[in-house]
């Protein structure tokens, strides 16, 4: 279970990309959402029925809302796939 004051949870995560850029040239960077969905659905995703039109519509709506907020810059992505090559 996540503890609000647990120092091992995402420690210094804001430094990951700046540190990568010190040592690597970023070849490709693909953010893949997560700012709302991973928090909102943590421990709940298994309760949705993939064959239920209502469940599917709700999840798609939340995903589209998250994507729209990211596209406008109002929300950042919590996850990314990054390819880099060593500098030098």
PDB file as gemmi writes it, atoms N, CA and C in Angstrom:
CRYST1    1.000    1.000    1.000  90.00  90.00  90.00 P 1                      
ATOM      1  N   UNK A   1       0.843  -1.180   0.000  1.00  0.00           N  
ATOM      2  CA  UNK A   1       0.000   0.000   0.000  1.00  0.00           C  
ATOM      3  C   UNK A   1       0.891   1.248   0.000  1.00  0.00           C  
ATOM      4  N   UNK A   2       0.494   2.245  -0.744  1.00  0.00           N  
ATOM      5  CA  UNK A   2       1.230   3.499  -0.828  1.00  0.00           C  
ATOM      6  C   UNK A   2       1.058   4.304   0.451  1.00  0.00           C  
ATOM      7  N   UNK A   3       2.157   4.829   0.926  1.00  0.00           N  
ATOM      8  CA  UNK A   3       2.105   5.712   2.093  1.00  0.00           C  
ATOM      9  C   UNK A   3       2.481   7.115   1.637  1.00  0.00           C  
ATOM     10  N   UNK A   4       1.726   8.097   2.042  1.00  0.00           N  
ATOM     11  CA  UNK A   4       1.927   9.474   1.588  1.00  0.00           C  
ATOM     12  C   UNK A   4       3.319  10.000   1.906  1.00  0.00           C  
ATOM     13  N   UNK A   5       3.917   9.551   2.986  1.00  0.00           N  
ATOM     14  CA  UNK A   5       5.222  10.055   3.383  1.00  0.00           C  
ATOM     15  C   UNK A   5       6.343   9.046   3.200  1.00  0.00           C  
ATOM     16  N   UNK A   6       6.114   8.037   2.395  1.00  0.00           N  
ATOM     17  CA  UNK A   6       7.124   7.010   2.158  1.00  0.00           C  
ATOM     18  C   UNK A   6       8.191   7.566   1.211  1.00  0.00           C  
ATOM     19  N   UNK A   7       9.422   7.724   1.678  1.00  0.00           N  
ATOM     20  CA  UNK A   7      10.450   8.329   0.832  1.00  0.00           C  
ATOM     21  C   UNK A   7      10.888   7.455  -0.339  1.00  0.00           C  
ATOM     22  N   UNK A   8      10.516   6.178  -0.335  1.00  0.00           N  
ATOM     23  CA  UNK A   8      10.905   5.312  -1.445  1.00  0.00           C  
ATOM     24  C   UNK A   8       9.957   5.425  -2.630  1.00  0.00           C  
ATOM     25  N   UNK A   9       8.838   6.105  -2.470  1.00  0.00           N  
ATOM     26  CA  UNK A   9       7.870   6.240  -3.557  1.00  0.00           C  
ATOM     27  C   UNK A   9       8.265   7.397  -4.478  1.00  0.00           C  
ATOM     28  N   UNK A  10       8.681   7.060  -5.685  1.00  0.00           N  
ATOM     29  CA  UNK A  10       9.008   8.031  -6.729  1.00  0.00           C  
ATOM     30  C   UNK A  10      10.027   9.065  -6.272  1.00  0.00           C  
ATOM     31  N   UNK A  11      10.990   8.632  -5.515  1.00  0.00           N  
ATOM     32  CA  UNK A  11      11.987   9.558  -4.994  1.00  0.00           C  
ATOM     33  C   UNK A  11      12.762  10.213  -6.142  1.00  0.00           C  
ATOM     34  N   UNK A  12      12.777  11.517  -6.155  1.00  0.00           N  
ATOM     35  CA  UNK A  12      13.513  12.324  -7.125  1.00  0.00           C  
ATOM     36  C   UNK A  12      13.122  12.035  -8.571  1.00  0.00           C  
ATOM     37  N   UNK A  13      11.885  11.612  -8.793  1.00  0.00           N  
ATOM     38  CA  UNK A  13      11.459  11.254 -10.147  1.00  0.00           C  
ATOM     39  C   UNK A  13      11.514  12.443 -11.103  1.00  0.00           C  
ATOM     40  N   UNK A  14      11.362  13.644 -10.594  1.00  0.00           N  
ATOM     41  CA  UNK A  14      11.423  14.833 -11.455  1.00  0.00           C  
ATOM     42  C   UNK A  14      12.820  15.038 -12.036  1.00  0.00           C  
ATOM     43  N   UNK A  15      13.810  14.373 -11.455  1.00  0.00           N  
ATOM     44  CA  UNK A  15      15.192  14.526 -11.940  1.00  0.00           C  
ATOM     45  C   UNK A  15      15.575  13.507 -13.015  1.00  0.00           C  
ATOM     46  N   UNK A  16      14.701  12.554 -13.305  1.00  0.00           N  
ATOM     47  CA  UNK A  16      15.066  11.496 -14.252  1.00  0.00           C  
ATOM     48  C   UNK A  16      15.374  12.053 -15.634  1.00  0.00           C  
ATOM     49  N   UNK A  17      14.449  12.793 -16.224  1.00  0.00           N  
ATOM     50  CA  UNK A  17      14.667  13.297 -17.583  1.00  0.00           C  
ATOM     51  C   UNK A  17      15.830  14.288 -17.663  1.00  0.00           C  
ATOM     52  N   UNK A  18      15.925  15.278 -16.767  1.00  0.00           N  
ATOM     53  CA  UNK A  18      17.085  16.175 -16.825  1.00  0.00           C  
ATOM     54  C   UNK A  18      18.424  15.439 -16.679  1.00  0.00           C  
ATOM     55  N   UNK A  19      18.463  14.408 -15.849  1.00  0.00           N  
ATOM     56  CA  UNK A  19      19.696  13.640 -15.671  1.00  0.00           C  
ATOM     57  C   UNK A  19      20.009  12.824 -16.924  1.00  0.00           C  
ATOM     58  N   UNK A  20      18.992  12.228 -17.522  1.00  0.00           N  
ATOM     59  CA  UNK A  20      19.210  11.496 -18.773  1.00  0.00           C  
ATOM     60  C   UNK A  20      19.803  12.412 -19.838  1.00  0.00           C  
ATOM     61  N   UNK A  21      19.291  13.646 -19.908  1.00  0.00           N  
ATOM     62  CA  UNK A  21      19.759  14.592 -20.921  1.00  0.00           C  
ATOM     63  C   UNK A  21      21.211  15.025 -20.698  1.00  0.00           C  
ATOM     64  N   UNK A  22      21.704  14.897 -19.490  1.00  0.00           N  
ATOM     65  CA  UNK A  22      23.114  15.207 -19.222  1.00  0.00           C  
ATOM     66  C   UNK A  22      24.042  14.200 -19.870  1.00  0.00           C  
ATOM     67  N   UNK A  23      23.608  12.958 -19.931  1.00  0.00           N  
ATOM     68  CA  UNK A  23      24.479  11.874 -20.374  1.00  0.00           C  
ATOM     69  C   UNK A  23      24.073  11.244 -21.702  1.00  0.00           C  
ATOM     70  N   UNK A  24      22.866  11.538 -22.167  1.00  0.00           N  
ATOM     71  CA  UNK A  24      22.365  10.935 -23.396  1.00  0.00           C  
ATOM     72  C   UNK A  24      21.737  11.979 -24.301  1.00  0.00           C  
ATOM     73  N   UNK A  25      21.860  11.765 -25.614  1.00  0.00           N  
ATOM     74  CA  UNK A  25      21.074  12.515 -26.585  1.00  0.00           C  
ATOM     75  C   UNK A  25      19.762  11.755 -26.727  1.00  0.00           C  
ATOM     76  N   UNK A  26      18.657  12.449 -26.551  1.00  0.00           N  
ATOM     77  CA  UNK A  26      17.358  11.808 -26.632  1.00  0.00           C  
ATOM     78  C   UNK A  26      17.011  11.589 -28.103  1.00  0.00           C  
ATOM     79  N   UNK A  27      16.879  10.336 -28.488  1.00  0.00           N  
ATOM     80  CA  UNK A  27      16.549   9.968 -29.859  1.00  0.00           C  
ATOM     81  C   UNK A  27      15.039   9.975 -30.063  1.00  0.00           C  
ATOM     82  N   UNK A  28      14.321   9.475 -29.092  1.00  0.00           N  
ATOM     83  CA  UNK A  28      12.861   9.445 -29.183  1.00  0.00           C  
ATOM     84  C   UNK A  28      12.264   9.538 -27.786  1.00  0.00           C  
ATOM     85  N   UNK A  29      11.180  10.266 -27.695  1.00  0.00           N  
ATOM     86  CA  UNK A  29      10.487  10.454 -26.419  1.00  0.00           C  
ATOM     87  C   UNK A  29       8.994  10.327 -26.677  1.00  0.00           C  
ATOM     88  N   UNK A  30       8.379   9.320 -26.083  1.00  0.00           N  
ATOM     89  CA  UNK A  30       6.948   9.088 -26.271  1.00  0.00           C  
ATOM     90  C   UNK A  30       6.250   9.061 -24.918  1.00  0.00           C  
ATOM     91  N   UNK A  31       5.595  10.167 -24.547  1.00  0.00           N  
ATOM     92  CA  UNK A  31       4.811  10.140 -23.307  1.00  0.00           C  
ATOM     93  C   UNK A  31       3.602   9.235 -23.516  1.00  0.00           C  
ATOM     94  N   UNK A  32       3.203   8.541 -22.481  1.00  0.00           N  
ATOM     95  CA  UNK A  32       2.008   7.717 -22.615  1.00  0.00           C  
ATOM     96  C   UNK A  32       1.082   7.818 -21.415  1.00  0.00           C  
ATOM     97  N   UNK A  33       0.640   9.025 -21.194  1.00  0.00           N  
ATOM     98  CA  UNK A  33      -0.456   9.315 -20.270  1.00  0.00           C  
ATOM     99  C   UNK A  33      -0.197   8.835 -18.837  1.00  0.00           C  
ATOM    100  N   UNK A  34      -1.264   8.554 -18.131  1.00  0.00           N  
ATOM    101  CA  UNK A  34      -1.157   8.005 -16.791  1.00  0.00           C  
ATOM    102  C   UNK A  34      -1.402   8.973 -15.653  1.00  0.00           C  
ATOM    103  N   UNK A  35      -1.426  10.258 -15.923  1.00  0.00           N  
ATOM    104  CA  UNK A  35      -1.553  11.221 -14.834  1.00  0.00           C  
ATOM    105  C   UNK A  35      -2.876  11.093 -14.084  1.00  0.00           C  
ATOM    106  N   UNK A  36      -3.923  10.722 -14.777  1.00  0.00           N  
ATOM    107  CA  UNK A  36      -5.221  10.539 -14.127  1.00  0.00           C  
ATOM    108  C   UNK A  36      -5.540   9.055 -13.977  1.00  0.00           C  
ATOM    109  N   UNK A  37      -5.436   8.324 -15.079  1.00  0.00           N  
ATOM    110  CA  UNK A  37      -5.896   6.935 -15.093  1.00  0.00           C  
ATOM    111  C   UNK A  37      -5.185   6.029 -14.095  1.00  0.00           C  
ATOM    112  N   UNK A  38      -3.873   6.117 -14.001  1.00  0.00           N  
ATOM    113  CA  UNK A  38      -3.185   5.168 -13.119  1.00  0.00           C  
ATOM    114  C   UNK A  38      -3.514   5.417 -11.653  1.00  0.00           C  
ATOM    115  N   UNK A  39      -3.758   6.661 -11.296  1.00  0.00           N  
ATOM    116  CA  UNK A  39      -4.122   6.976  -9.915  1.00  0.00           C  
ATOM    117  C   UNK A  39      -5.586   6.633  -9.652  1.00  0.00           C  
ATOM    118  N   UNK A  40      -6.443   7.030 -10.560  1.00  0.00           N  
ATOM    119  CA  UNK A  40      -7.880   6.818 -10.398  1.00  0.00           C  
ATOM    120  C   UNK A  40      -8.242   5.334 -10.366  1.00  0.00           C  
ATOM    121  N   UNK A  41      -7.578   4.542 -11.210  1.00  0.00           N  
ATOM    122  CA  UNK A  41      -7.955   3.138 -11.350  1.00  0.00           C  
ATOM    123  C   UNK A  41      -7.103   2.182 -10.526  1.00  0.00           C  
ATOM    124  N   UNK A  42      -6.183   2.696  -9.753  1.00  0.00           N  
ATOM    125  CA  UNK A  42      -5.324   1.836  -8.938  1.00  0.00           C  
ATOM    126  C   UNK A  42      -6.172   0.950  -8.027  1.00  0.00           C  
ATOM    127  N   UNK A  43      -6.053  -0.333  -8.210  1.00  0.00           N  
ATOM    128  CA  UNK A  43      -6.797  -1.286  -7.412  1.00  0.00           C  
ATOM    129  C   UNK A  43      -8.241  -1.462  -7.833  1.00  0.00           C  
ATOM    130  N   UNK A  44      -8.673  -0.706  -8.853  1.00  0.00           N  
ATOM    131  CA  UNK A  44     -10.070  -0.768  -9.288  1.00  0.00           C  
ATOM    132  C   UNK A  44     -10.244  -1.319 -10.699  1.00  0.00           C  
ATOM    133  N   UNK A  45      -9.213  -1.326 -11.493  1.00  0.00           N  
ATOM    134  CA  UNK A  45      -9.331  -1.673 -12.911  1.00  0.00           C  
ATOM    135  C   UNK A  45      -9.973  -3.039 -13.119  1.00  0.00           C  
ATOM    136  N   UNK A  46      -9.708  -3.979 -12.238  1.00  0.00           N  
ATOM    137  CA  UNK A  46     -10.275  -5.310 -12.373  1.00  0.00           C  
ATOM    138  C   UNK A  46     -11.765  -5.366 -12.150  1.00  0.00           C  
ATOM    139  N   UNK A  47     -12.346  -4.297 -11.647  1.00  0.00           N  
ATOM    140  CA  UNK A  47     -13.791  -4.269 -11.408  1.00  0.00           C  
ATOM    141  C   UNK A  47     -14.596  -3.895 -12.649  1.00  0.00           C  
ATOM    142  N   UNK A  48     -13.910  -3.478 -13.709  1.00  0.00           N  
ATOM    143  CA  UNK A  48     -14.606  -3.093 -14.934  1.00  0.00           C  
ATOM    144  C   UNK A  48     -14.759  -4.298 -15.841  1.00  0.00           C  
ATOM    145  N   UNK A  49     -15.877  -4.356 -16.526  1.00  0.00           N  
ATOM    146  CA  UNK A  49     -16.177  -5.447 -17.440  1.00  0.00           C  
ATOM    147  C   UNK A  49     -15.860  -4.986 -18.854  1.00  0.00           C  
ATOM    148  N   UNK A  50     -14.886  -5.617 -19.488  1.00  0.00           N  
ATOM    149  CA  UNK A  50     -14.481  -5.200 -20.827  1.00  0.00           C  
ATOM    150  C   UNK A  50     -15.580  -5.392 -21.870  1.00  0.00           C  
ATOM    151  N   UNK A  51     -16.592  -6.185 -21.547  1.00  0.00           N  
ATOM    152  CA  UNK A  51     -17.697  -6.420 -22.467  1.00  0.00           C  
ATOM    153  C   UNK A  51     -18.907  -5.528 -22.179  1.00  0.00           C  
ATOM    154  N   UNK A  52     -18.798  -4.686 -21.159  1.00  0.00           N  
ATOM    155  CA  UNK A  52     -19.888  -3.781 -20.806  1.00  0.00           C  
ATOM    156  C   UNK A  52     -19.733  -2.467 -21.569  1.00  0.00           C  
ATOM    157  N   UNK A  53     -20.720  -2.110 -22.397  1.00  0.00           N  
ATOM    158  CA  UNK A  53     -20.637  -0.837 -23.117  1.00  0.00           C  
ATOM    159  C   UNK A  53     -20.513   0.365 -22.167  1.00  0.00           C  
ATOM    160  N   UNK A  54     -21.184   0.315 -21.028  1.00  0.00           N  
ATOM    161  CA  UNK A  54     -21.113   1.431 -20.077  1.00  0.00           C  
ATOM    162  C   UNK A  54     -19.710   1.546 -19.487  1.00  0.00           C  
ATOM    163  N   UNK A  55     -19.118   0.415 -19.093  1.00  0.00           N  
ATOM    164  CA  UNK A  55     -17.765   0.437 -18.528  1.00  0.00           C  
ATOM    165  C   UNK A  55     -16.751   0.918 -19.559  1.00  0.00           C  
ATOM    166  N   UNK A  56     -16.882   0.380 -20.765  1.00  0.00           N  
ATOM    167  CA  UNK A  56     -15.959   0.762 -21.840  1.00  0.00           C  
ATOM    168  C   UNK A  56     -16.079   2.247 -22.163  1.00  0.00           C  
ATOM    169  N   UNK A  57     -17.296   2.756 -22.231  1.00  0.00           N  
ATOM    170  CA  UNK A  57     -17.516   4.177 -22.526  1.00  0.00           C  
ATOM    171  C   UNK A  57     -16.928   5.060 -21.430  1.00  0.00           C  
ATOM    172  N   UNK A  58     -17.102   4.666 -20.185  1.00  0.00           N  
ATOM    173  CA  UNK A  58     -16.566   5.454 -19.075  1.00  0.00           C  
ATOM    174  C   UNK A  58     -15.041   5.513 -19.146  1.00  0.00           C  
ATOM    175  N   UNK A  59     -14.412   4.372 -19.343  1.00  0.00           N  
ATOM    176  CA  UNK A  59     -12.947   4.343 -19.397  1.00  0.00           C  
ATOM    177  C   UNK A  59     -12.414   5.122 -20.594  1.00  0.00           C  
ATOM    178  N   UNK A  60     -13.069   4.999 -21.738  1.00  0.00           N  
ATOM    179  CA  UNK A  60     -12.641   5.762 -22.918  1.00  0.00           C  
ATOM    180  C   UNK A  60     -12.806   7.257 -22.693  1.00  0.00           C  
ATOM    181  N   UNK A  61     -13.879   7.653 -22.030  1.00  0.00           N  
ATOM    182  CA  UNK A  61     -14.122   9.075 -21.748  1.00  0.00           C  
ATOM    183  C   UNK A  61     -13.040   9.643 -20.834  1.00  0.00           C  
ATOM    184  N   UNK A  62     -12.703   8.898 -19.804  1.00  0.00           N  
ATOM    185  CA  UNK A  62     -11.646   9.356 -18.896  1.00  0.00           C  
ATOM    186  C   UNK A  62     -10.318   9.455 -19.636  1.00  0.00           C  
ATOM    187  N   UNK A  63     -10.018   8.462 -20.473  1.00  0.00           N  
ATOM    188  CA  UNK A  63      -8.771   8.470 -21.236  1.00  0.00           C  
ATOM    189  C   UNK A  63      -8.718   9.658 -22.194  1.00  0.00           C  
ATOM    190  N   UNK A  64      -9.822   9.955 -22.862  1.00  0.00           N  
ATOM    191  CA  UNK A  64      -9.873  11.103 -23.777  1.00  0.00           C  
ATOM    192  C   UNK A  64      -9.727  12.419 -23.024  1.00  0.00           C  
ATOM    193  N   UNK A  65     -10.332  12.511 -21.852  1.00  0.00           N  
ATOM    194  CA  UNK A  65     -10.213  13.704 -21.015  1.00  0.00           C  
ATOM    195  C   UNK A  65      -8.753  13.913 -20.608  1.00  0.00           C  
ATOM    196  N   UNK A  66      -8.111  12.844 -20.169  1.00  0.00           N  
ATOM    197  CA  UNK A  66      -6.704  12.919 -19.792  1.00  0.00           C  
ATOM    198  C   UNK A  66      -5.844  13.350 -20.982  1.00  0.00           C  
ATOM    199  N   UNK A  67      -6.087  12.758 -22.140  1.00  0.00           N  
ATOM    200  CA  UNK A  67      -5.331  13.090 -23.344  1.00  0.00           C  
ATOM    201  C   UNK A  67      -5.512  14.555 -23.727  1.00  0.00           C  
ATOM    202  N   UNK A  68      -6.740  15.059 -23.645  1.00  0.00           N  
ATOM    203  CA  UNK A  68      -7.012  16.462 -23.976  1.00  0.00           C  
ATOM    204  C   UNK A  68      -6.282  17.403 -23.025  1.00  0.00           C  
ATOM    205  N   UNK A  69      -6.262  17.073 -21.736  1.00  0.00           N  
ATOM    206  CA  UNK A  69      -5.549  17.905 -20.765  1.00  0.00           C  
ATOM    207  C   UNK A  69      -4.050  17.904 -21.030  1.00  0.00           C  
ATOM    208  N   UNK A  70      -3.521  16.768 -21.441  1.00  0.00           N  
ATOM    209  CA  UNK A  70      -2.093  16.699 -21.765  1.00  0.00           C  
ATOM    210  C   UNK A  70      -1.772  17.490 -23.028  1.00  0.00           C  
ATOM    211  N   UNK A  71      -2.624  17.386 -24.027  1.00  0.00           N  
ATOM    212  CA  UNK A  71      -2.388  18.105 -25.287  1.00  0.00           C  
ATOM    213  C   UNK A  71      -2.399  19.616 -25.108  1.00  0.00           C  
ATOM    214  N   UNK A  72      -3.199  20.113 -24.173  1.00  0.00           N  
ATOM    215  CA  UNK A  72      -3.251  21.556 -23.935  1.00  0.00           C  
ATOM    216  C   UNK A  72      -2.143  22.022 -22.993  1.00  0.00           C  
ATOM    217  N   UNK A  73      -1.441  21.079 -22.387  1.00  0.00           N  
ATOM    218  CA  UNK A  73      -0.387  21.435 -21.448  1.00  0.00           C  
ATOM    219  C   UNK A  73      -0.888  21.630 -20.021  1.00  0.00           C  
ATOM    220  N   UNK A  74      -2.178  21.402 -19.806  1.00  0.00           N  
ATOM    221  CA  UNK A  74      -2.736  21.563 -18.465  1.00  0.00           C  
ATOM    222  C   UNK A  74      -2.331  20.428 -17.536  1.00  0.00           C  
ATOM    223  N   UNK A  75      -1.895  19.323 -18.125  1.00  0.00           N  
ATOM    224  CA  UNK A  75      -1.529  18.138 -17.361  1.00  0.00           C  
ATOM    225  C   UNK A  75      -0.364  17.467 -18.049  1.00  0.00           C  
ATOM    226  N   UNK A  76       0.592  17.003 -17.269  1.00  0.00           N  
ATOM    227  CA  UNK A  76       1.724  16.288 -17.834  1.00  0.00           C  
ATOM    228  C   UNK A  76       1.498  14.788 -17.777  1.00  0.00           C  
ATOM    229  N   UNK A  77       2.270  14.067 -18.559  1.00  0.00           N  
ATOM    230  CA  UNK A  77       2.195  12.611 -18.558  1.00  0.00           C  
ATOM    231  C   UNK A  77       3.073  12.069 -17.438  1.00  0.00           C  
ATOM    232  N   UNK A  78       2.606  11.050 -16.755  1.00  0.00           N  
ATOM    233  CA  UNK A  78       3.392  10.445 -15.683  1.00  0.00           C  
ATOM    234  C   UNK A  78       4.334   9.354 -16.189  1.00  0.00           C  
ATOM    235  N   UNK A  79       4.154   8.924 -17.428  1.00  0.00           N  
ATOM    236  CA  UNK A  79       4.958   7.836 -17.965  1.00  0.00           C  
ATOM    237  C   UNK A  79       5.487   8.211 -19.339  1.00  0.00           C  
ATOM    238  N   UNK A  80       6.633   7.633 -19.693  1.00  0.00           N  
ATOM    239  CA  UNK A  80       7.190   7.864 -21.031  1.00  0.00           C  
ATOM    240  C   UNK A  80       8.121   6.715 -21.389  1.00  0.00           C  
ATOM    241  N   UNK A  81       8.211   6.458 -22.681  1.00  0.00           N  
ATOM    242  CA  UNK A  81       9.221   5.553 -23.206  1.00  0.00           C  
ATOM    243  C   UNK A  81      10.274   6.462 -23.848  1.00  0.00           C  
ATOM    244  N   UNK A  82      11.522   6.267 -23.460  1.00  0.00           N  
ATOM    245  CA  UNK A  82      12.589   7.155 -23.927  1.00  0.00           C  
ATOM    246  C   UNK A  82      13.721   6.323 -24.503  1.00  0.00           C  
ATOM    247  N   UNK A  83      14.169   6.725 -25.690  1.00  0.00           N  
ATOM    248  CA  UNK A  83      15.328   6.099 -26.305  1.00  0.00           C  
ATOM    249  C   UNK A  83      16.415   7.141 -26.378  1.00  0.00           C  
ATOM    250  N   UNK A  84      17.599   6.785 -25.910  1.00  0.00           N  
ATOM    251  CA  UNK A  84      18.711   7.718 -25.951  1.00  0.00           C  
ATOM    252  C   UNK A  84      19.986   7.032 -26.368  1.00  0.00           C  
ATOM    253  N   UNK A  85      20.936   7.849 -26.814  1.00  0.00           N  
ATOM    254  CA  UNK A  85      22.272   7.301 -27.121  1.00  0.00           C  
ATOM    255  C   UNK A  85      23.283   8.106 -26.323  1.00  0.00           C  
ATOM    256  N   UNK A  86      24.310   7.432 -25.837  1.00  0.00           N  
ATOM    257  CA  UNK A  86      25.306   8.128 -25.012  1.00  0.00           C  
ATOM    258  C   UNK A  86      25.913   9.328 -25.742  1.00  0.00           C  
ATOM    259  N   UNK A  87      26.117  10.395 -25.019  1.00  0.00           N  
ATOM    260  CA  UNK A  87      26.749  11.577 -25.597  1.00  0.00           C  
ATOM    261  C   UNK A  87      28.223  11.295 -25.843  1.00  0.00           C  
ATOM    262  N   UNK A  88      28.715  11.964 -26.857  1.00  0.00           N  
ATOM    263  CA  UNK A  88      30.146  11.929 -27.050  1.00  0.00           C  
ATOM    264  C   UNK A  88      30.597  11.029 -28.086  1.00  0.00           C  
TER     265      UNK A  88                                                      
END                                                                             
